[in-house]
Amino acid sequence: IGDCQAADVFQATSVGGGGASDYTIGHSAAGNTSANLSKLYQTDALVTRVELTAFYIKDSQRLNRAGDPILSLFRQELNGTERELIEGIENIQVTYGVDTTSDGNADTYRGASSVNAGGEWGNVVSVNIASLLNSIENVNENETAYTFNGTTVSTPGDKLSRRQWNIFISLRNRN
């Protein structure tokens, strides 16, 4: 449950009520760390179900014409259902924009371990997701150097074409 000021995560222990606007959701200490929420929520609060989805890169179990494995981006739901989303995804790196000057703008981008070690999660205002995509098949006449996240690979060992694709996400109410 959450509103524009606060949010609480809890496991529902009971659901009751009659009409669509008259539900009661129990959240006893059984299954939760406490029976209490952090505040009394009003009618503008929103109750949503927490869902977990994992995204990762793995071998698709298919080979290209040169006999090399094709890597793909996969999604796995909490129930274990796995789905291949995009083939030719070779690498993904997530960095977090940290506001070090309290002006609402990211001053530096850091990995999760660095943000965690510095206790800076409260200063994260944006996220950068960098993806390295490849052509799956050898399309270049020679090995072609590429740069991903500031690191250049001079001899990749194949003739794939590669491109970096970035998406920047500004976190709501953080800047």
Solvent accessible surface area in square Angstrom, and as a share of the most:
residue,aa,sasa,rsa
1,I,40,0.20
2,G,18,0.17
3,D,36,0.19
4,C,101,0.60
5,Q,153,0.68
6,A,34,0.26
7,A,75,0.58
8,D,26,0.14
9,V,128,0.73
10,F,48,0.20
11,Q,107,0.47
12,A,52,0.40
13,T,58,0.34
14,S,67,0.43
15,V,99,0.57
16,G,33,0.32
17,G,53,0.51
18,G,64,0.62
19,G,37,0.36
20,A,100,0.78
21,S,119,0.77
22,D,90,0.46
23,Y,130,0.49
24,T,92,0.54
25,I,55,0.28
26,G,20,0.19
27,H,43,0.19
28,S,49,0.32
29,A,60,0.47
30,A,76,0.59
31,G,54,0.52
32,N,28,0.14
33,T,150,0.87
34,S,50,0.32
35,A,48,0.37
36,N,122,0.63
37,L,50,0.25
38,S,82,0.53
39,K,73,0.31
40,L,149,0.74
41,Y,26,0.10
42,Q,116,0.52
43,T,145,0.84
44,D,112,0.58
45,A,23,0.18
46,L,123,0.61
47,V,75,0.43
48,T,90,0.52
49,R,204,0.75
50,V,114,0.65
51,E,131,0.59
52,L,109,0.54
53,T,46,0.27
54,A,46,0.35
55,F,122,0.51
56,Y,62,0.23
57,I,53,0.27
58,K,76,0.32
59,D,51,0.26
60,S,12,0.08
61,Q,149,0.66
62,R,96,0.35
63,L,118,0.58
64,N,13,0.07
65,R,212,0.77
66,A,61,0.48
67,G,41,0.40
68,D,61,0.31
69,P,74,0.47
70,I,17,0.09
71,L,59,0.29
72,S,0,0.00
73,L,21,0.11
74,F,15,0.06
75,R,65,0.24
76,Q,65,0.29
77,E,51,0.23
78,L,132,0.65
79,N,125,0.64
80,G,38,0.37
81,T,75,0.43
82,E,76,0.34
83,R,136,0.50
84,E,60,0.27
85,L,67,0.33
86,I,87,0.44
87,E,78,0.35
88,G,1,0.01
89,I,7,0.03
90,E,41,0.18
91,N,49,0.25
92,I,51,0.26
93,Q,78,0.35
94,V,61,0.35
95,T,32,0.18
96,Y,44,0.17
97,G,0,0.00
98,V,0,0.00
99,D,15,0.08
100,T,72,0.42
101,T,89,0.52
102,S,107,0.69
103,D,84,0.43
104,G,18,0.17
105,N,90,0.46
106,A,35,0.27
107,D,69,0.36
108,T,42,0.24
109,Y,87,0.33
110,R,71,0.26
111,G,29,0.28
112,A,46,0.36
113,S,93,0.60
114,S,53,0.34
115,V,0,0.00
116,N,98,0.50
117,A,94,0.73
118,G,49,0.47
119,G,64,0.62
120,E,28,0.13
121,W,102,0.36
122,G,62,0.60
123,N,72,0.37
124,V,5,0.03
125,V,6,0.04
126,S,11,0.07
127,V,20,0.12
128,N,18,0.09
129,I,47,0.24
130,A,1,0.00
131,S,7,0.04
132,L,5,0.03
133,L,61,0.30
134,N,27,0.14
135,S,41,0.26
136,I,32,0.16
137,E,41,0.19
138,N,60,0.31
139,V,92,0.53
140,N,41,0.21
141,E,156,0.70
142,N,107,0.55
143,E,81,0.36
144,T,65,0.38
145,A,53,0.41
146,Y,37,0.14
147,T,70,0.41
148,F,16,0.07
149,N,67,0.34
150,G,74,0.72
151,T,88,0.51
152,T,81,0.47
153,V,51,0.29
154,S,77,0.50
155,T,108,0.63
156,P,29,0.18
157,G,63,0.61
158,D,29,0.15
159,K,83,0.35
160,L,18,0.09
161,S,29,0.19
162,R,21,0.08
163,R,172,0.63
164,Q,69,0.31
165,W,144,0.51
166,N,53,0.27
167,I,71,0.36
168,F,125,0.52
169,I,71,0.36
170,S,73,0.47
171,L,54,0.27
172,R,194,0.71
173,N,119,0.61
174,R,103,0.38
175,N,100,0.52
